[in-house]
């Protein structure tokens, strides 16, 4: 795949003055960034009230005999000032997936999740831990979108 000004758009073999080829990005070489023909989408939205000084585990899926790609993630609290007391962690196979470990800030709202890329092997469970380090119960929202293939 060529980037920049196509050579068939100009009359000589030399590129136009100042035109440079854009460097390839790592994402261009990952085959699972875009869903294949036979994908099955998933979209998990969860609403939890996390008690003071407690942790809630949200089961997202167990990819039985299928690969999965988590492509979007959102986390928020119903009251903006409470978000500093909540830590979200995405666990793949029971292990925290870096850099999505103990996230304090929001990665998008439930209506508009942020793009991420996590590829999950078959027969591996994905969960999200929501930990409240504050002194009051907080209502949280989590959304995980992607596909199985």
C-alpha positions, -999 to +999 in steps of 0.1 A: +000+000+000+015+033-011+010+065+007+015+101-003+010+114-038+004+086-063+029+087-091+002+081-118-013+115-109+018+134-121+035+133-155+070+124-144+086+098-122+098+124-097+074+133-069+061+168-066+082+193-047+079+188-010+059+156-012+071+129+012+059+094+017+042+089+051+060+064+073+041+031+079+025+028+113+026-004+134-012-006+133-010-011+095+006-045+101-018-059+127-043-082+109-068-082+137-073-044+139-103-046+116-129-074+119-127-103+094-156-115+073-168-141+097-167-120+129-194-120+157-197-087+175-200-083+213-210-052+233-211-055+271-224-026+291-224-030+329-237-008+357-225-015+392-226+002+426-193-004+442-194-002+480-169+017+501-134+001+501-145-029+480-139-045+446-165-057+421-156-082+393-175-079+360-173-109+337-171-098+301-167-131+282-150-164+280-139-168+244-146-205+240-129-219+208-126-184+193-102-156+192-115-122+204-105-086+199-114-059+224-115-028+203-133-002+225-134+005+262-153+030+284-154+036+321-172+063+340-189+072+373-223+089+376-207+117+396-175+132+381-159+139+414-160+102+424-138+090+395-106+096+415-117+070+440-122+042+414-096+019+398-105-001+367-084-031+357-089-053+326-079-089+334-071-113+306-069-149+319-068-135+354-038-113+348-039-075+346-034-064+310-009-035+308-014-006+304-051-011+315-042-018+351-056+004+380-068+030+356-079+061+375-090+084+346-119+077+322-112+062+288-143+075+273-180+075+281-204+046+277-219+065+247-184+071+232-158+045+242-121+050+235-104+028+209-080+002+223-066-031+210-064-063+230-063-097+213-075-126+234-066-162+227-093-189+226-106-203+260-095-173+280-118-154+303-119-116+303-130-097+333-129-061+346-122-054+383-136-021+397-121-011+430-134+016+452-107+031+474-130+058+488-153+059+518-187+059+500-205+037+475-201+049+439-221+040+408-199+030+379-205+022+342-182+001+321-185-008+283-164-033+264-169-037+226-152-059+200-157-091+181-150-129+181-135-146+151 
